[in-house]
């Protein structure tokens, strides 16, 4: 028996250890597909290509409807739908009204890109948690508190500064963005009340499985009375079906990456990843399209982001993260060759000069980091105007086949914006 046990032990040791994909891959994938979807749509929705944002959104939802049906029958990605007890009553009572709000959120979020720059829109989106919290208070889902109210006012103050600092401010675009935020807040609260209250939990892909057909139908009705009046078959041939297909695939991959991110990371990681994604998108807007950002906008967005981080994480988690980050930086510095050289030199000359106190060293390191941030911020602040000439970035553009929709971008279909 001992010999048999030894053989089994050796066999277990000889088996290769299965390697799992590092979570950083899922984080990077979600950031990539989220931002590349917006950048791809901005490029595609050019007058020289396909300037119909509502029709394009409808096409995305039709593609998502077909793709989720295929995945449900060929893969295990949509097995979560088996945990949803979907009935005709639940579909009419929850899916249809939530789908209506989802469609309204998508339409408003697409229309706003006709009037405002990508960078400014991302700044306004920092106020989304405020709308969700206030809607929750009105609905009775959340209980008001003084600390939450102060946090909300802090975020509103930062977004207000960013709005006052916007060079190409458009009231119409601002109202579209406000409407999109309100629709999205109502959708999230209704999901919490109508679905989660009944124990129905859906990941983004399962949500897309149920909501895409409803949203596609509603967006089609909206497009029928707006953009289809200007649409011509020649526009489809000019753009090319393969390009539109690739665009829909990229948008759908965003939803799959969202599911992987939720399954492999925590809520804390998702919150920080979302904030990082928004910052990168603002930076991309400045670098690629030379969007002008005023110092007041930069300061206001920084305040809004600070309030958003505090709202999402809380004081205890922020202190813990800061402590862990400082410990990591200190360990990297102490294990670096530069630190060894400085330490050796300090020890050799300690009898003559005396080394710098550790507090001074840390102050110098923090000061250097602040200087780098200020330099990068200055590079972003001094942007420019629309390189195409004529109109400043964010100026209103007409809707339809003859309009200039070069700054249009689409909101991701399911929970990733």
Kinemage of the C-alpha trace (Angstrom):
@kinemage 1
@onewidth
@group {chain A} dominant
@subgroup {mainchain}
@vectorlist {calphas} color= white
{ca unk a 1} P 0.000 0.000 0.000
{ca unk a 2} L 2.847 2.351 0.803
{ca unk a 3} L 4.268 1.870 -2.679
{ca unk a 4} L 0.884 2.633 -4.257
{ca unk a 5} L 0.552 5.798 -2.179
{ca unk a 6} L 4.024 6.905 -3.265
{ca unk a 7} L 3.129 6.353 -6.910
{ca unk a 8} L -0.101 8.382 -6.561
{ca unk a 9} L 1.771 11.159 -4.771
{ca unk a 10} L 4.381 11.334 -7.533
{ca unk a 11} L 1.627 11.368 -10.169
{ca unk a 12} L -0.098 14.298 -8.452
{ca unk a 13} L 3.189 16.200 -8.243
{ca unk a 14} L 3.923 15.575 -11.928
{ca unk a 15} L 0.595 17.103 -13.052
{ca unk a 16} L 1.027 20.684 -14.311
{ca unk a 17} L -0.518 23.394 -12.171
{ca unk a 18} L -3.327 25.222 -13.920
{ca unk a 19} L -2.505 28.893 -14.366
{ca unk a 20} L -5.256 31.436 -13.972
{ca unk a 21} L -5.322 34.758 -15.812
{ca unk a 22} L -4.213 37.676 -13.657
{ca unk a 23} L -7.021 40.152 -12.778
{ca unk a 24} L -5.011 42.983 -14.325
{ca unk a 25} L -5.814 41.445 -17.728
{ca unk a 26} L -9.565 41.825 -17.142
{ca unk a 27} L -9.093 45.383 -15.867
{ca unk a 28} L -7.016 46.361 -18.900
{ca unk a 29} L -9.475 44.642 -21.268
{ca unk a 30} L -12.466 46.512 -19.854
{ca unk a 31} L -10.671 49.879 -19.986
{ca unk a 32} L -9.512 49.147 -23.544
{ca unk a 33} L -12.898 48.099 -24.932
{ca unk a 34} L -14.747 50.841 -23.051
{ca unk a 35} L -12.566 53.625 -24.411
{ca unk a 36} L -12.007 52.102 -27.861
{ca unk a 37} L -15.797 51.821 -28.310
{ca unk a 38} L -16.193 55.553 -27.726
{ca unk a 39} L -13.207 56.469 -29.896
{ca unk a 40} L -14.334 54.116 -32.677
{ca unk a 41} L -17.837 55.597 -32.648
{ca unk a 42} L -16.465 59.132 -32.643
{ca unk a 43} L -14.449 58.329 -35.754
{ca unk a 44} L -17.286 56.427 -37.425
{ca unk a 45} L -19.985 59.029 -36.764
{ca unk a 46} L -18.325 61.538 -39.034
{ca unk a 47} L -20.277 63.218 -41.850
{ca unk a 48} L -17.938 61.556 -44.302
{ca unk a 49} L -18.866 58.124 -42.895
{ca unk a 50} L -22.091 57.506 -40.928
{ca unk a 51} L -23.644 60.460 -39.079
{ca unk a 52} L -26.677 58.686 -37.580
{ca unk a 53} L -26.088 58.006 -33.864
{ca unk a 54} L -29.563 56.669 -33.014
{ca unk a 55} L -29.570 54.309 -35.990
{ca unk a 56} L -26.104 53.114 -35.053
{ca unk a 57} L -27.230 52.485 -31.460
{ca unk a 58} L -30.227 50.559 -32.780
{ca unk a 59} L -27.852 48.460 -34.908
{ca unk a 60} L -25.706 47.751 -31.852
{ca unk a 61} L -28.760 46.534 -29.946
{ca unk a 62} L -29.964 44.364 -32.846
{ca unk a 63} L -26.506 42.806 -33.047
{ca unk a 64} L -26.482 42.309 -29.262
{ca unk a 65} L -29.889 40.617 -29.432
{ca unk a 66} L -28.662 38.134 -32.045
{ca unk a 67} L -25.280 37.581 -30.350
{ca unk a 68} L -26.763 36.907 -26.889
{ca unk a 69} L -29.197 34.401 -28.375
{ca unk a 70} L -26.327 32.581 -30.074
{ca unk a 71} L -24.140 32.639 -26.938
{ca unk a 72} L -27.035 31.362 -24.825
{ca unk a 73} L -27.258 28.276 -27.028
{ca unk a 74} L -23.557 27.617 -27.612
{ca unk a 75} L -21.662 28.744 -24.485
{ca unk a 76} L -21.994 28.978 -20.702
{ca unk a 77} L -21.598 32.775 -20.576
{ca unk a 78} L -25.346 33.236 -20.208
{ca unk a 79} L -26.053 30.404 -17.785
{ca unk a 80} L -26.873 33.081 -15.221
{ca unk a 81} L -30.229 33.560 -16.959
{ca unk a 82} L -31.311 30.194 -15.539
{ca unk a 83} L -31.352 31.830 -12.104
{ca unk a 84} L -33.805 34.464 -13.347
{ca unk a 85} L -37.429 33.385 -12.982
{ca unk a 86} L -38.746 35.278 -15.986
{ca unk a 87} L -42.502 35.320 -16.481
{ca unk a 88} L -44.782 37.309 -18.744
{ca unk a 89} L -45.920 39.407 -15.790
{ca unk a 90} L -42.347 40.155 -14.700
{ca unk a 91} L -41.366 41.007 -18.271
{ca unk a 92} L -44.178 43.560 -18.631
{ca unk a 93} L -43.861 44.894 -15.077
{ca unk a 94} L -40.044 45.213 -14.935
{ca unk a 95} L -38.202 44.550 -18.205
{ca unk a 96} L -40.333 46.819 -20.419
{ca unk a 97} L -40.326 49.937 -18.160
{ca unk a 98} L -36.629 49.478 -17.302
{ca unk a 99} L -35.932 49.002 -21.013
{ca unk a 100} L -37.813 52.243 -21.730
{ca unk a 101} L -35.587 54.125 -19.253
{ca unk a 102} L -32.510 52.395 -20.675
{ca unk a 103} L -33.483 53.508 -24.173
{ca unk a 104} L -34.043 57.087 -22.960
{ca unk a 105} L -30.637 57.062 -21.304
{ca unk a 106} L -28.965 55.838 -24.500
{ca unk a 107} L -30.724 58.380 -26.732
{ca unk a 108} L -29.905 61.332 -24.456
{ca unk a 109} L -26.317 60.157 -23.987
{ca unk a 110} L -25.865 59.926 -27.751
{ca unk a 111} L -27.495 63.261 -28.528
{ca unk a 112} L -25.265 65.141 -26.103
{ca unk a 113} L -22.223 64.402 -28.273
{ca unk a 114} L -23.710 66.660 -30.925
{ca unk a 115} L -23.234 69.658 -28.626
{ca unk a 116} L -20.483 69.005 -26.038
{ca unk a 117} L -16.929 67.718 -26.146
{ca unk a 118} L -16.018 64.230 -24.929
{ca unk a 119} L -13.902 65.623 -22.098
{ca unk a 120} L -16.678 67.860 -20.755
{ca unk a 121} L -19.220 65.040 -20.954
{ca unk a 122} L -16.976 62.826 -18.812
{ca unk a 123} L -16.758 65.651 -16.278
{ca unk a 124} L -20.547 65.933 -16.140
{ca unk a 125} L -20.859 62.175 -15.681
{ca unk a 126} L -19.084 62.529 -12.342
{ca unk a 127} L -22.449 63.747 -11.027
{ca unk a 128} L -24.165 60.439 -11.854
{ca unk a 129} L -23.868 59.047 -8.275
{ca unk a 130} L -25.561 62.216 -7.030
{ca unk a 131} L -28.589 61.543 -9.239
{ca unk a 132} L -28.700 57.895 -8.132
{ca unk a 133} L -28.548 58.876 -4.456
{ca unk a 134} L -31.228 61.571 -4.752
{ca unk a 135} L -33.479 59.227 -6.750
{ca unk a 136} L -32.973 56.577 -4.081
{ca unk a 137} L -34.004 59.059 -1.392
{ca unk a 138} L -37.146 60.005 -3.314
{ca unk a 139} L -37.970 56.346 -3.980
{ca unk a 140} L -37.374 55.436 -0.337
{ca unk a 141} L -34.600 52.960 -1.138
{ca unk a 142} L -31.878 55.041 0.573
{ca unk a 143} L -32.085 56.873 3.893
{ca unk a 144} L -30.880 60.508 3.867
{ca unk a 145} L -27.859 61.346 6.032
{ca unk a 146} L -25.899 64.508 6.716
{ca unk a 147} L -22.546 63.024 5.642
{ca unk a 148} L -23.988 61.796 2.341
{ca unk a 149} L -25.592 65.190 1.693
{ca unk a 150} L -22.283 67.007 2.275
{ca unk a 151} L -20.534 64.552 -0.044
{ca unk a 152} L -23.191 65.131 -2.714
{ca unk a 153} L -22.860 68.920 -2.458
{ca unk a 154} L -19.078 68.543 -2.782
{ca unk a 155} L -19.464 66.644 -6.058
{ca unk a 156} L -22.091 69.106 -7.347
{ca unk a 157} L -19.754 72.003 -6.535
{ca unk a 158} L -16.920 70.415 -8.536
{ca unk a 159} L -19.169 69.667 -11.530
{ca unk a 160} L -20.505 73.236 -11.333
{ca unk a 161} L -16.986 74.650 -11.520
{ca unk a 162} L -16.198 72.411 -14.486
{ca unk a 163} L -19.387 73.631 -16.211
{ca unk a 164} L -18.627 77.310 -15.621
{ca unk a 165} L -15.122 76.752 -16.937
{ca unk a 166} L -16.278 75.128 -20.184
{ca unk a 167} L -15.367 77.283 -23.172
{ca unk a 168} L -17.910 75.856 -25.650
{ca unk a 169} L -20.803 75.447 -23.211
{ca unk a 170} L -24.151 74.474 -24.744
{ca unk a 171} L -27.316 74.588 -22.639
{ca unk a 172} L -29.042 72.138 -24.973
{ca unk a 173} L -26.187 69.670 -24.656
{ca unk a 174} L -26.114 70.144 -20.884
{ca unk a 175} L -29.844 69.373 -20.674
{ca unk a 176} L -29.409 66.242 -22.814
{ca unk a 177} L -26.659 65.041 -20.479
{ca unk a 178} L -28.791 65.883 -17.456
{ca unk a 179} L -31.652 63.881 -18.955
{ca unk a 180} L -29.379 60.923 -19.651
{ca unk a 181} L -28.101 60.936 -16.061
{ca unk a 182} L -31.664 61.104 -14.666
{ca unk a 183} L -32.889 58.280 -16.923
{ca unk a 184} L -29.916 56.130 -15.889
{ca unk a 185} L -30.471 56.864 -12.185
{ca unk a 186} L -34.133 55.891 -12.451
{ca unk a 187} L -33.175 52.730 -14.320
{ca unk a 188} L -30.726 51.656 -11.617
{ca unk a 189} L -33.231 52.316 -8.834
{ca unk a 190} L -35.977 50.436 -10.680
{ca unk a 191} L -33.636 47.478 -11.135
{ca unk a 192} L -33.027 47.530 -7.392
{ca unk a 193} L -36.750 47.761 -6.594
{ca unk a 194} L -38.344 45.574 -9.279
{ca unk a 195} L -35.676 42.935 -9.913
{ca unk a 196} L -33.360 42.676 -6.917
{ca unk a 197} L -36.339 43.066 -4.606
{ca unk a 198} L -37.714 39.827 -6.076
{ca unk a 199} L -34.334 38.113 -5.843
{ca unk a 200} L -33.632 38.465 -9.584
{ca unk a 201} L -29.920 39.142 -10.082
{ca unk a 202} L -28.446 39.705 -13.538
{ca unk a 203} L -24.925 40.287 -14.731
{ca unk a 204} L -24.435 42.750 -17.629
{ca unk a 205} L -24.587 40.035 -20.305
{ca unk a 206} L -27.808 38.506 -18.937
{ca unk a 207} L -29.270 42.002 -18.640
{ca unk a 208} L -28.387 42.592 -22.271
{ca unk a 209} L -30.063 39.295 -23.167
{ca unk a 210} L -33.388 40.583 -21.812
{ca unk a 211} L -33.131 44.341 -22.405
{ca unk a 212} L -31.557 44.492 -25.891
{ca unk a 213} L -34.742 43.502 -27.807
{ca unk a 214} L -36.833 46.069 -25.895
{ca unk a 215} L -34.256 48.851 -26.324
{ca unk a 216} L -33.746 48.028 -30.004
{ca unk a 217} L -37.501 48.329 -30.624
{ca unk a 218} L -37.763 51.640 -28.760
{ca unk a 219} L -34.660 53.097 -30.409
{ca unk a 220} L -36.048 52.066 -33.786
{ca unk a 221} L -39.233 54.033 -33.075
{ca unk a 222} L -37.171 57.088 -32.078
{ca unk a 223} L -34.982 56.794 -35.189
{ca unk a 224} L -38.070 56.327 -37.369
{ca unk a 225} L -39.295 59.828 -36.527
{ca unk a 226} L -35.870 61.500 -36.503
{ca unk a 227} L -32.873 60.151 -38.396
{ca unk a 228} L -34.668 57.850 -40.855
{ca unk a 229} L -36.104 60.970 -42.469
{ca unk a 230} L -32.569 61.832 -43.631
{ca unk a 231} L -31.150 58.338 -44.015
{ca unk a 232} L -30.287 57.055 -47.470
{ca unk a 233} L -29.114 53.642 -48.596
{ca unk a 234} L -26.144 55.371 -50.204
{ca unk a 235} L -24.925 56.251 -46.681
{ca unk a 236} L -24.831 52.546 -45.817
{ca unk a 237} L -22.873 51.667 -48.944
{ca unk a 238} L -20.515 54.592 -48.367
{ca unk a 239} L -19.701 53.391 -44.857
{ca unk a 240} L -19.536 49.698 -45.653
{ca unk a 241} L -21.331 46.877 -43.843
{ca unk a 242} L -18.095 45.247 -42.686
{ca unk a 243} L -17.074 48.434 -40.872
{ca unk a 244} L -20.453 48.631 -39.141
{ca unk a 245} L -20.182 44.949 -38.240
{ca unk a 246} L -16.733 45.485 -36.715
{ca unk a 247} L -18.090 48.455 -34.757
{ca unk a 248} L -20.927 46.333 -33.334
{ca unk a 249} L -18.498 43.532 -32.418
{ca unk a 250} L -16.270 45.964 -30.513
{ca unk a 251} L -19.297 47.347 -28.629
{ca unk a 252} L -20.439 43.821 -27.776
{ca unk a 253} L -16.968 42.847 -26.565
{ca unk a 254} L -17.304 45.662 -24.042
{ca unk a 255} L -20.215 43.821 -22.457
{ca unk a 256} L -18.289 40.542 -22.304
{ca unk a 257} L -15.304 42.289 -20.704
{ca unk a 258} L -17.706 43.815 -18.156
{ca unk a 259} L -18.933 40.351 -17.169
{ca unk a 260} L -15.348 39.089 -16.790
{ca unk a 261} L -14.380 42.147 -14.738
{ca unk a 262} L -17.316 41.673 -12.356
{ca unk a 263} L -16.599 37.976 -11.940
{ca unk a 264} L -12.854 38.287 -11.340
{ca unk a 265} L -12.530 41.467 -9.251
{ca unk a 266} L -14.156 43.197 -6.304
{ca unk a 267} L -16.465 46.207 -6.158
{ca unk a 268} L -13.569 48.332 -4.928
{ca unk a 269} L -11.446 47.458 -7.967
{ca unk a 270} L -14.363 48.167 -10.296
{ca unk a 271} L -14.934 51.589 -8.738
{ca unk a 272} L -11.287 52.604 -9.064
{ca unk a 273} L -11.108 51.155 -12.581
{ca unk a 274} L -14.122 53.207 -13.652
{ca unk a 275} L -12.574 56.409 -12.334
{ca unk a 276} L -9.265 55.609 -14.067
{ca unk a 277} L -11.124 54.882 -17.308
{ca unk a 278} L -12.868 58.275 -17.199
{ca unk a 279} L -9.596 60.101 -16.565
{ca unk a 280} L -7.931 58.315 -19.480
{ca unk a 281} L -10.858 59.201 -21.733
{ca unk a 282} L -10.584 62.882 -20.812
{ca unk a 283} L -6.849 62.711 -21.540
{ca unk a 284} L -7.506 61.014 -24.887
{ca unk a 285} L -9.963 63.758 -25.832
{ca unk a 286} L -7.347 66.408 -25.057
{ca unk a 287} L -4.499 64.660 -26.865
{ca unk a 288} L -6.318 63.336 -29.950
{ca unk a 289} L -8.863 66.087 -30.650
{ca unk a 290} L -7.026 68.953 -28.893
{ca unk a 291} L -10.032 69.750 -26.687
{ca unk a 292} L -9.468 72.914 -24.658
{ca unk a 293} L -9.625 72.487 -20.871
{ca unk a 294} L -9.533 75.630 -18.744
{ca unk a 295} L -7.853 75.757 -15.316
{ca unk a 296} L -11.284 76.148 -13.679
{ca unk a 297} L -12.490 72.993 -15.441
{ca unk a 298} L -9.433 71.074 -14.336
{ca unk a 299} L -9.848 72.226 -10.739
{ca unk a 300} L -13.597 71.522 -10.736
{ca unk a 301} L -13.145 68.031 -12.201
{ca unk a 302} L -10.461 67.283 -9.600
{ca unk a 303} L -12.887 68.291 -6.828
{ca unk a 304} L -15.686 66.197 -8.340
{ca unk a 305} L -13.404 63.162 -8.681
{ca unk a 306} L -12.251 63.555 -5.088
{ca unk a 307} L -15.862 63.652 -3.918
{ca unk a 308} L -16.698 60.677 -6.128
{ca unk a 309} L -13.851 58.607 -4.677
{ca unk a 310} L -14.894 59.488 -1.130
{ca unk a 311} L -18.532 58.685 -1.942
{ca unk a 312} L -17.644 55.316 -3.491
{ca unk a 313} L -15.011 54.134 -1.017
{ca unk a 314} L -15.436 55.974 2.276
{ca unk a 315} L -12.760 57.361 4.588
{ca unk a 316} L -11.560 54.029 6.044
{ca unk a 317} L -10.903 52.411 2.672
{ca unk a 318} L -9.175 55.520 1.339
{ca unk a 319} L -6.829 55.568 4.353
{ca unk a 320} L -6.150 51.846 3.934
{ca unk a 321} L -5.418 52.202 0.207
{ca unk a 322} L -3.144 55.205 0.824
{ca unk a 323} L -1.247 53.262 3.505
{ca unk a 324} L -0.805 50.245 1.246
{ca unk a 325} L 0.296 52.452 -1.657
{ca unk a 326} L 2.848 54.271 0.484
{ca unk a 327} L 4.197 50.953 1.818
{ca unk a 328} L 4.529 49.627 -1.730
{ca unk a 329} L 6.357 52.760 -2.948
{ca unk a 330} L 8.658 52.700 0.068
{ca unk a 331} L 9.527 49.020 -0.465
{ca unk a 332} L 10.233 49.613 -4.161
{ca unk a 333} L 12.450 52.597 -3.305
{ca unk a 334} L 14.340 50.788 -0.550
{ca unk a 335} L 15.032 47.813 -2.841
{ca unk a 336} L 16.226 49.971 -5.736
{ca unk a 337} L 19.949 50.373 -6.629
{ca unk a 338} L 19.612 54.150 -6.281
{ca unk a 339} L 18.524 53.797 -2.659
{ca unk a 340} L 21.424 51.414 -1.941
{ca unk a 341} L 23.909 53.886 -3.418
{ca unk a 342} L 22.476 56.785 -1.436
{ca unk a 343} L 22.430 54.717 1.764
{ca unk a 344} L 26.076 53.632 1.320
{ca unk a 345} L 27.164 57.202 0.632
{ca unk a 346} L 25.222 58.436 3.668
{ca unk a 347} L 26.819 55.820 5.918
{ca unk a 348} L 30.323 56.682 4.686
{ca unk a 349} L 29.822 60.409 5.240
{ca unk a 350} L 27.659 60.180 8.339
{ca unk a 351} L 30.556 61.287 10.588
{ca unk a 352} L 31.099 64.431 8.540
{ca unk a 353} L 27.818 65.648 7.038
{ca unk a 354} L 25.009 63.634 8.537
{ca unk a 355} L 22.250 62.080 6.371
{ca unk a 356} L 18.897 63.641 5.620
{ca unk a 357} L 16.123 62.681 8.026
{ca unk a 358} L 13.644 60.134 6.673
{ca unk a 359} L 10.806 62.672 6.946
{ca unk a 360} L 12.716 65.045 4.652
{ca unk a 361} L 13.341 62.268 2.143
{ca unk a 362} L 9.667 61.409 2.084
{ca unk a 363} L 8.766 65.053 1.689
{ca unk a 364} L 11.099 65.368 -1.288
{ca unk a 365} L 9.601 62.258 -2.890
{ca unk a 366} L 6.045 63.516 -2.421
{ca unk a 367} L 7.051 66.969 -3.679
{ca unk a 368} L 8.567 65.417 -6.806
{ca unk a 369} L 5.345 63.522 -7.440
{ca unk a 370} L 3.312 66.714 -7.071
{ca unk a 371} L 5.581 68.540 -9.524
{ca unk a 372} L 5.131 65.752 -12.091
{ca unk a 373} L 1.336 65.896 -11.709
{ca unk a 374} L 1.346 69.685 -12.102
{ca unk a 375} L 3.460 69.462 -15.262
{ca unk a 376} L 1.154 66.844 -16.773
{ca unk a 377} L -1.899 68.896 -15.801
{ca unk a 378} L -0.425 71.975 -17.454
{ca unk a 379} L 0.050 69.965 -20.631
{ca unk a 380} L -3.615 69.007 -20.586
{ca unk a 381} L -4.859 72.495 -19.739
{ca unk a 382} L -3.291 74.144 -22.766
{ca unk a 383} L -5.069 72.161 -25.447
{ca unk a 384} L -6.473 74.047 -28.426
{ca unk a 385} L -9.477 74.130 -30.685
{ca unk a 386} L -11.031 71.775 -33.143
{ca unk a 387} L -8.269 70.930 -35.649
{ca unk a 388} L -10.816 70.866 -38.449
{ca unk a 389} L -11.119 74.652 -38.115
{ca unk a 390} L -14.174 76.834 -38.052
{ca unk a 391} L -16.199 75.763 -35.024
{ca unk a 392} L -14.758 75.366 -31.546
{ca unk a 393} L -14.897 71.950 -29.953
{ca unk a 394} L -18.342 71.340 -28.498
{ca unk a 395} L -20.234 73.681 -30.814
{ca unk a 396} L -23.737 72.530 -31.730
{ca unk a 397} L -23.974 70.475 -34.890
{ca unk a 398} L -27.137 69.631 -36.813
{ca unk a 399} L -28.535 66.112 -36.742
{ca unk a 400} L -28.958 64.087 -39.882
{ca unk a 401} L -27.183 63.168 -43.047
{ca unk a 402} L -25.721 66.604 -43.665
{ca unk a 403} L -24.663 67.342 -40.107
{ca unk a 404} L -21.232 67.266 -38.605
{ca unk a 405} L -21.192 64.579 -35.963
{ca unk a 406} L -17.440 64.283 -35.556
{ca unk a 407} L -17.611 64.485 -31.783
{ca unk a 408} L -20.347 61.894 -31.280
{ca unk a 409} L -19.764 58.889 -29.060
{ca unk a 410} L -22.017 56.136 -27.871
{ca unk a 411} L -22.637 55.042 -24.325
{ca unk a 412} L -21.882 51.351 -23.743
{ca unk a 413} L -24.977 49.192 -23.952
{ca unk a 414} L -24.699 47.547 -20.536
{ca unk a 415} L -23.312 49.072 -17.326
{ca unk a 416} L -19.831 50.059 -18.251
{ca unk a 417} L -19.745 53.691 -18.700
